[in-house]
């Protein structure tokens, strides 16, 4: 079973973007989302309540990176151990584009 914290999810999205040579905004655009979707200022509401990515957003990020939930868990676990993701640039997934059906 997967269990992620708010910080772990956002840190993983940031790491995935870096590993693919882009920014969180670039990753959002590639996934067909608004470029500001992953801004740090939007991760917490004005009332300081955590804003979680939706399951649709998660699905789009996994799709555009060719990752699975297991891969995402591996990224989170690596970050929790203080490791970089990926360990080498050659391990990075090529970014595709999400297309609507």
C-alpha positions, 0 to 999 in steps of 0.5 A: 500500500502506498502512503504519501505525505503532502511534502513527499508528493510535491518534493517528488514532482520537483525531483521528477521535473529536475531529472527530466531537465525541466522545471515544475512549471515545465512538467505541468505544461507537458502534462497539459496543465496550467503552467502555474499549477505546481507553483510553490505558492499554490501548494498551500491555501491562503488559510495555510491548508495543504493543497494536494494534487488531484488524482487527475494531475497525478495520472497526467504526471505519471503518463507524461513521464512514463512512470507508475505509482511504484516508480513514484514510490521509489522516487519518494523513498530515494528522497527520504533516504537523502538520495538524488533522483535519478542517480544519474541523468541517464536514468531519467525518463523522456518526457512525452506530451499528454494528449486528449483522447 
